[in-house]
Amino acid sequence: MKRILSALLLLPLSACIIHAGSSDAWEADAQSLTVIDTEVVALEHAAAHQLADIVGASLSHLQRFKVVADARTNSLVLSGTSRELRKAKDLIAVLDVPGGG
């Protein structure tokens, strides 16, 4: 039996993925790759630690989403897929208002 091997090297800013295996396995693996982004959202009105708790609890059903408060800059550090980040930023926009969050 002839075995065909393929290799892939992806070099984003902070990670490296190496795939060595059959081309069929590569096709399956490529479809399961998910890009995780990180964004910092500066808050204008709400306290970061309070909003992080609310956003984290509200979006806990999202698989890859994480939120961390940075009290020093009153910001939220978000990480997740682009869809998850969009949902989080939409929620933050609703909550980060005078007298809210």
Backbone bond lengths (Angstrom), bond angles and torsions (degrees), N, CA, C in turn:
res aa  C-N    CA-C-N  psi(-1)  N-CA   C-N-CA  omega(-1)  CA-C   N-CA-C  phi
1 M - - - 1.431 - - 1.530 108.96 -
2 K 1.284 116.13 132.70 1.458 121.96 -179.63 1.531 108.74 -89.80
3 R 1.312 117.24 127.66 1.464 121.28 -180.00 1.522 108.19 -109.03
4 I 1.315 114.95 124.84 1.466 120.39 178.85 1.521 107.53 -101.82
5 L 1.307 115.76 125.52 1.458 120.69 179.50 1.515 109.87 -107.03
6 S 1.308 114.02 145.93 1.455 119.68 174.15 1.509 107.69 -131.15
7 A 1.294 116.19 157.44 1.464 120.25 178.27 1.516 108.47 -137.33
8 L 1.331 114.34 145.25 1.452 120.79 179.02 1.505 107.72 -134.10
9 L 1.301 116.14 136.13 1.452 121.75 176.35 1.511 107.24 -128.11
10 L 1.345 116.60 113.44 1.457 122.55 176.77 1.516 107.57 -105.92
11 L 1.302 117.48 130.97 1.455 120.23 -178.45 1.524 111.30 -123.89
12 P 1.343 118.13 76.29 1.456 118.70 171.28 1.523 108.90 -72.08
13 L 1.301 117.44 -177.92 1.457 120.98 -174.89 1.523 113.92 -57.25
14 S 1.329 117.64 -38.71 1.458 117.26 -171.86 1.524 114.86 -127.06
15 A 1.310 118.29 9.14 1.459 118.18 -177.22 1.512 110.60 -143.85
16 C 1.289 114.78 161.04 1.451 120.97 178.08 1.521 108.23 -138.29
17 I 1.327 116.57 130.14 1.457 121.32 177.78 1.523 107.40 -119.79
18 I 1.311 116.23 127.03 1.458 120.76 177.10 1.524 107.51 -118.59
19 H 1.319 115.86 128.26 1.460 120.69 178.93 1.519 108.31 -120.38
20 A 1.303 116.18 126.39 1.455 120.56 174.12 1.519 106.90 -131.63
21 G 1.284 117.00 120.89 1.456 120.31 -178.75 1.505 109.84 172.16
22 S 1.315 115.71 -168.84 1.458 120.33 -178.68 1.518 110.39 -71.82
23 S 1.314 116.29 158.97 1.460 120.18 -179.82 1.519 111.29 -65.08
24 D 1.344 118.07 -31.47 1.466 120.51 176.37 1.524 110.64 -65.02
25 A 1.321 116.85 -42.53 1.465 120.74 178.61 1.522 110.06 -65.24
26 W 1.332 117.12 -37.69 1.459 120.92 178.17 1.521 110.38 -61.27
27 E 1.318 118.04 -43.62 1.472 121.20 179.54 1.525 110.54 -58.62
28 A 1.316 117.48 -44.79 1.463 121.54 -179.92 1.525 110.90 -66.02
29 D 1.336 117.02 -43.28 1.468 120.75 179.92 1.523 111.47 -65.89
30 A 1.310 118.23 -40.35 1.463 121.67 -178.01 1.518 111.16 -62.60
31 Q 1.303 117.41 -35.40 1.455 120.61 -179.89 1.524 111.87 -71.94
32 S 1.323 118.24 -22.35 1.457 120.86 -178.02 1.529 113.91 -93.83
33 L 1.338 118.36 -5.35 1.459 121.13 179.63 1.523 109.98 -68.55
34 T 1.307 116.90 135.27 1.446 122.84 179.06 1.519 108.30 -126.72
35 V 1.316 116.53 133.01 1.459 121.30 178.64 1.526 108.45 -87.03
36 I 1.318 116.52 127.40 1.457 122.72 176.95 1.532 107.00 -108.63
37 D 1.324 114.94 125.15 1.458 121.13 178.47 1.519 109.82 -108.83
38 T 1.324 115.96 162.22 1.458 122.68 175.57 1.521 108.41 -128.56
39 E 1.325 116.00 134.26 1.462 121.29 177.82 1.520 108.66 -136.07
40 V 1.330 115.19 149.50 1.458 121.71 175.09 1.519 107.57 -109.77
41 V 1.335 115.96 127.25 1.457 121.44 -179.85 1.528 107.90 -114.55
42 A 1.329 116.51 114.65 1.464 121.68 176.95 1.528 108.81 -78.26
43 L 1.324 115.51 131.64 1.458 120.58 -179.34 1.526 110.23 -94.25
44 E 1.315 116.08 145.11 1.469 121.00 -179.92 1.524 112.60 -99.40
45 H 1.332 117.59 -34.42 1.463 120.06 -172.54 1.528 113.32 -124.01
46 A 1.300 118.27 -42.95 1.466 122.35 -175.09 1.519 110.65 -80.72
47 A 1.335 115.89 155.95 1.463 122.35 174.70 1.527 108.44 -81.21
48 A 1.313 116.36 133.18 1.467 121.79 -174.34 1.529 112.20 -56.89
49 H 1.328 117.97 -44.85 1.474 119.43 -176.23 1.525 111.51 -65.86
50 Q 1.329 117.39 -36.19 1.468 119.73 178.74 1.529 110.99 -70.53
51 L 1.328 116.02 -44.39 1.463 119.48 -178.20 1.526 111.67 -68.65
52 A 1.336 117.42 -33.51 1.467 120.29 177.72 1.524 110.25 -61.56
53 D 1.325 116.94 -41.13 1.463 120.54 178.37 1.528 111.30 -63.85
54 I 1.321 116.55 -44.20 1.465 121.13 -178.42 1.521 110.94 -66.63
55 V 1.325 116.76 -48.29 1.464 121.12 -178.62 1.528 110.04 -65.00
56 G 1.324 116.94 -44.15 1.464 120.42 179.29 1.522 112.26 -59.67
57 A 1.326 116.73 -44.33 1.464 120.53 179.77 1.527 111.17 -68.76
58 S 1.318 116.74 -40.13 1.466 120.46 -178.22 1.524 112.96 -67.94
59 L 1.319 116.58 -29.71 1.466 120.78 -176.05 1.533 111.87 -112.25
60 S 1.330 116.64 21.65 1.463 120.21 -177.12 1.530 112.83 -64.41
61 H 1.312 117.54 -18.39 1.467 121.13 179.06 1.533 112.50 -75.83
62 L 1.328 117.16 -14.56 1.466 120.17 179.32 1.524 109.07 -76.72
63 Q 1.325 116.54 131.57 1.470 121.75 -171.02 1.522 115.02 -64.01
64 R 1.309 117.57 -44.31 1.460 119.78 -170.52 1.530 113.51 -109.69
65 F 1.311 117.56 -0.49 1.458 121.72 -174.26 1.523 111.97 -75.89
66 K 1.346 114.95 137.12 1.460 122.02 174.62 1.527 107.96 -139.74
67 V 1.321 115.21 146.16 1.465 120.67 176.63 1.523 108.22 -134.72
68 V 1.347 115.62 136.54 1.461 122.43 178.93 1.521 107.54 -133.23
69 A 1.325 116.25 135.14 1.458 121.23 177.93 1.524 109.99 -84.71
70 D 1.328 115.76 138.98 1.463 122.17 171.13 1.522 105.79 -115.57
71 A 1.333 116.24 94.15 1.465 121.53 -175.72 1.527 111.75 -64.05
72 R 1.313 116.50 -31.41 1.469 120.91 -178.10 1.522 111.80 -59.50
73 T 1.346 116.26 -39.04 1.472 120.52 -178.64 1.530 111.99 -109.49
74 N 1.339 116.86 4.17 1.466 123.15 -174.53 1.523 110.36 48.62
75 S 1.324 114.75 53.86 1.463 122.65 -178.61 1.522 110.13 -128.22
76 L 1.324 115.11 161.19 1.451 121.72 171.97 1.519 108.45 -112.61
77 V 1.315 116.70 132.70 1.459 122.23 175.26 1.525 105.92 -100.08
78 L 1.323 115.61 116.25 1.459 122.50 -176.81 1.510 109.71 -108.00
79 S 1.330 117.43 140.67 1.456 119.93 170.53 1.517 108.18 -139.66
80 G 1.334 114.55 143.19 1.453 121.16 -178.98 1.515 109.79 162.77
81 T 1.307 115.28 -170.62 1.461 120.04 177.07 1.521 108.72 -73.21
82 S 1.313 117.37 165.82 1.470 120.15 -179.51 1.525 110.65 -60.37
83 R 1.315 117.15 -36.78 1.466 121.18 178.38 1.535 110.85 -65.44
84 E 1.333 116.18 -42.91 1.460 120.62 179.06 1.527 111.56 -65.97
85 L 1.327 117.02 -40.44 1.456 120.44 178.37 1.517 111.10 -64.82
86 R 1.310 116.87 -39.25 1.473 120.84 178.55 1.528 109.87 -62.03
87 K 1.329 117.71 -44.84 1.472 121.12 178.03 1.520 110.73 -61.01
88 A 1.326 117.10 -44.07 1.464 121.22 -179.04 1.529 110.63 -63.55
89 K 1.322 117.27 -44.87 1.469 120.10 -178.90 1.523 111.59 -66.86
90 D 1.327 116.97 -34.36 1.466 120.02 175.16 1.529 110.42 -63.22
91 L 1.319 117.26 -43.64 1.449 122.08 179.31 1.535 110.74 -65.89
92 I 1.319 116.85 -42.88 1.461 121.09 178.67 1.527 110.83 -60.82
93 A 1.308 117.65 -40.25 1.468 121.38 179.38 1.526 111.40 -61.19
94 V 1.322 116.76 -35.14 1.466 121.40 178.91 1.530 110.84 -73.31
95 L 1.327 116.40 -37.23 1.468 121.08 -174.58 1.530 114.44 -87.79
96 D 1.312 118.54 -27.93 1.465 121.58 -175.50 1.531 110.17 -86.47
97 V 1.315 115.28 69.57 1.472 122.01 -179.14 1.520 108.10 -130.41
98 P 1.324 117.68 158.65 1.474 118.94 177.60 1.533 110.69 -55.82
99 G 1.307 115.92 128.20 1.466 121.05 179.36 1.524 113.60 81.58
100 G 1.320 118.99 -2.88 1.474 122.00 179.60 1.507 110.44 -102.29
101 G 1.373 116.43 177.98 1.470 123.35 174.61 1.467 110.80 45.90
